[in-house]
């Protein structure tokens, strides 16, 4: 199985920046897609950004031009650079991986989440 651990969340002023990291560990053969989702209290979990093994990226309209997703294949780690943060970006951010291991078919895995709070 794959374990995902997020880090880098915290409290930041509006207009500030944060960089989230997600490290994947386990008996991994291949990770096809990694991404970030977020969920605010009382709201459904929503897609923020994804990146494929080939380097293709996708962003939610609400974060285009402000967030950048990147991936280090050798370290099985995905990053989310968040700039020009707004109060509406406040949420728990979850890492996701679409991966194949030596003991399981290709499936999705989720981290436990990291809190991002944007407030004055």
Secondary structure, 3 states (H helix, E strand, C coil): CEEEEEECCEEECCCCCEEEEEEEEECEEEEEEEEEEEECCCCCCEEEEEEECCCCEEECCCCCCCEEEEEEHHHCEEEEEECCCCHHHCEEEEEEEEEEECCCCCEEEECCCEEEEECC
